[in-house]
Amino acid sequence: MNQLCSKPKGDPRYMEDYWVYTSQYAAVFDGATPKTAFRFPGDVTPGQMAARTLAHTLDTLPPDLTARQAVDRLTAQLATALQGHRAEASGVIYSAARREVWSVGDCQFAFISADGSLSVYHNEKLIDRILSQWRSSIIHSYLSRGLLTPEQILADDPGRRIIQPYITRQTHYQNIPSSSNPLAFGVFDGTHIPDEYIIVTPVPEQVTEIILASDGYPQLCKTLQESEAILQRLLHEDPLCIGPLCETKGIRPGATSHDDRTYLKIDVPSSRTDGRSMHNSTLPLQP
């Protein structure tokens, strides 16, 4: 492991990103922001339960699985853990045995080649883009008419309130065929994930490092420091998240960012050969 950052947007108790790093797999899982007030025992959010379950399950999988086999096992274990409740998470997984990156949902990854070139991959959800732009237009309307100040919007976001019912209802588009609706998308939620939403990307021979990250970083760079610098600049310039950082939510009171974020950079092939694993339920978070 070359670099790691895993930071909550606010209260660390509600961090919904989880990561895992073993001799065979590396992964980042991003639990979805809660859509209801429901919590699992111990005040665990649905997003935390989903991401945590996926991380711990990946830790137990044999190395020779295909992406389809691994996703099915992760899905089955998640369905058991959720006990009929609803929760979602995106994930990006590196398989050392197959030298592939598997992606479900809107996590992101990047390849760094021996010549220093960077290739970034990010599967953005159309429904998120639409709702982000809608929220942005609502808030711009309030600001342009002088109805609310930026400080008032940060304290009580009218755009978020208006789009919230549609955020809740986007579960109707999860894991349905894209041919049935252009808003359809894939996600880990305990139900079958169609093949079209399991994106398998072979790692080219010239790639020497891989970055796995949640979508809390607006731009992945070769180093954690560069990625953090861009995020901090955008948070300063656009705290309402209605411009360059256009999102479905801004920086809430007491928060330091609009979203949890995790950045994990590893050498390929992995230098770990002892078979032990690390993940963020056992290893202290690193800045």
VENDA-V865699 format. One record per residue. N is the residue number from 1. RES is the residue in one small letter. PHI is phi in whole degrees, 0 to 359 (none if undefined). OMEGA is omega as a letter, one per 40 degrees, with the letter a starting at -180 (999 if undefined). Layout:
n->[N:N]
res->[RES:RES]
phi->[PHI:PHI]
omega->[OMEGA:OMEGA]
This chain:
n->[1:2:3:4:5:6:7:8:9:10:11:12:13:14:15:16:17:18:19:20:21:22:23:24:25:26:27:28:29:30:31:32:33:34:35:36:37:38:39:40:41:42:43:44:45:46:47:48:49:50:51:52:53:54:55:56:57:58:59:60:61:62:63:64:65:66:67:68:69:70:71:72:73:74:75:76:77:78:79:80:81:82:83:84:85:86:87:88:89:90:91:92:93:94:95:96:97:98:99:100:101:102:103:104:105:106:107:108:109:110:111:112:113:114:115:116:117:118:119:120:121:122:123:124:125:126:127:128:129:130:131:132:133:134:135:136:137:138:139:140:141:142:143:144:145:146:147:148:149:150:151:152:153:154:155:156:157:158:159:160:161:162:163:164:165:166:167:168:169:170:171:172:173:174:175:176:177:178:179:180:181:182:183:184:185:186:187:188:189:190:191:192:193:194:195:196:197:198:199:200:201:202:203:204:205:206:207:208:209:210:211:212:213:214:215:216:217:218:219:220:221:222:223:224:225:226:227:228:229:230:231:232:233:234:235:236:237:238:239:240:241:242:243:244:245:246:247:248:249:250:251:252:253:254:255:256:257:258:259:260:261:262:263:264:265:266:267:268:269:270:271:272:273:274:275:276:277:278:279:280:281:282:283:284:285:286:287]
res->[m:n:q:l:c:s:k:p:k:g:d:p:r:y:m:e:d:y:w:v:y:t:s:q:y:a:a:v:f:d:g:a:t:p:k:t:a:f:r:f:p:g:d:v:t:p:g:q:m:a:a:r:t:l:a:h:t:l:d:t:l:p:p:d:l:t:a:r:q:a:v:d:r:l:t:a:q:l:a:t:a:l:q:g:h:r:a:e:a:s:g:v:i:y:s:a:a:r:r:e:v:w:s:v:g:d:c:q:f:a:f:i:s:a:d:g:s:l:s:v:y:h:n:e:k:l:i:d:r:i:l:s:q:w:r:s:s:i:i:h:s:y:l:s:r:g:l:l:t:p:e:q:i:l:a:d:d:p:g:r:r:i:i:q:p:y:i:t:r:q:t:h:y:q:n:i:p:s:s:s:n:p:l:a:f:g:v:f:d:g:t:h:i:p:d:e:y:i:i:v:t:p:v:p:e:q:v:t:e:i:i:l:a:s:d:g:y:p:q:l:c:k:t:l:q:e:s:e:a:i:l:q:r:l:l:h:e:d:p:l:c:i:g:p:l:c:e:t:k:g:i:r:p:g:a:t:s:h:d:d:r:t:y:l:k:i:d:v:p:s:s:r:t:d:g:r:s:m:h:n:s:t:l:p:l:q:p]
phi->[none:269:214:217:221:219:230:281:284:209:298:301:296:247:299:245:265:226:228:215:216:233:290:245:223:226:202:232:240:241:289:287:302:304:259:223:276:297:225:282:308:85:62:276:286:304:297:297:300:295:294:296:298:297:296:289:291:302:300:256:283:293:282:267:288:281:300:300:295:294:298:296:292:298:296:297:292:294:301:295:293:283:52:89:277:258:201:223:205:264:203:226:231:255:258:292:296:260:49:224:250:249:232:229:91:251:292:225:208:212:249:247:269:300:276:91:287:238:238:249:233:214:262:283:277:299:298:293:296:296:291:297:293:296:301:301:294:297:291:301:295:298:292:294:266:68:282:219:268:304:295:293:291:298:284:207:281:291:295:296:300:290:275:305:302:281:296:297:280:291:299:295:261:287:58:257:301:296:292:272:194:293:271:297:205:258:197:284:216:91:252:300:258:302:307:296:261:259:272:255:238:297:271:301:301:283:283:250:219:235:249:246:206:278:276:290:263:290:211:274:239:295:235:299:300:294:297:294:297:294:300:295:297:292:297:289:283:221:296:282:58:234:236:300:261:320:220:279:206:263:276:283:307:86:265:252:204:277:204:298:214:220:228:231:245:229:282:231:292:301:276:278:231:271:81:282:233:226:203:278:266:237:251:304:296:250:287]
omega->[a:a:i:i:i:a:i:i:a:a:a:a:a:i:a:i:i:i:i:a:i:i:a:a:i:a:i:i:a:i:a:i:a:i:i:i:a:i:i:i:a:a:i:i:i:i:i:a:a:a:i:i:i:a:a:i:i:a:a:a:i:a:a:a:i:i:i:a:a:i:i:i:i:a:a:a:i:i:i:a:a:i:i:i:a:i:a:i:i:i:i:a:i:i:a:a:a:a:a:i:i:a:i:a:a:i:a:i:a:i:i:a:a:i:i:a:a:i:a:a:a:a:a:i:i:a:i:i:a:a:i:a:i:i:i:a:i:a:i:i:i:a:a:i:i:a:i:i:i:a:i:i:i:a:a:a:a:i:i:i:a:a:a:i:a:i:i:a:a:i:i:a:a:i:i:a:i:i:a:a:a:i:a:i:i:a:i:i:a:i:a:i:i:a:a:a:i:a:a:a:i:i:a:a:a:a:a:i:i:i:i:a:i:a:i:i:i:i:i:i:a:a:i:a:i:a:i:a:i:i:a:i:a:i:i:a:a:a:i:a:i:a:i:a:a:a:i:i:i:i:a:i:a:a:i:i:i:a:i:i:i:a:a:i:a:i:i:e:a:i:a:a:a:i:i:a:i:i:a:i:a:a:a:i:a:i:999]
